[in-house]
């Protein structure tokens, strides 16, 4: 046996991959498999380019992706206690919309306005 069934641990979820998304597009939209994969790649590439440029990407009913700048700060090595400088960097932030939060939490989605956040 290859290990426990995925149903043995209900808190473990399966991972959605590019291939599974492309397959879903193929089955739902009616494009060929290659066209579905190309469409997905173009969408993901566009989102990545916008984020690289520092732009915010807002997908209505899903959420908002943005890039936040973290400044320089001082950290500490937990083993030695020595202070270490942490350099400034960019971090990717995702903020789910109220609609997505409600769906994930199993709550009602009726009456929730699509804020696009």
C-alpha angles and dihedrals in degrees: 000000000000096000135284122334115261086242090062089075108040092184090063112087129197118252120248110224134192088254093053092047091049090048091051091051089049093051097042105036102035099234118136117267091255093048090048092051091046092050091051092047091051092050093048092045091051092050091048093049092050091050091046087055090053095252126140118242114209119188110190113238091010112059149262128285117200141162118238125195116227115202130225114285141166121255132181131234102238093212100048103019090229115148114244127191114239110208124227114271145167120251129194114235128193121194113188120221120248088251093056091045090053092048093049092048092048093241127137116283095194112110094017110124117226099246094172092224 
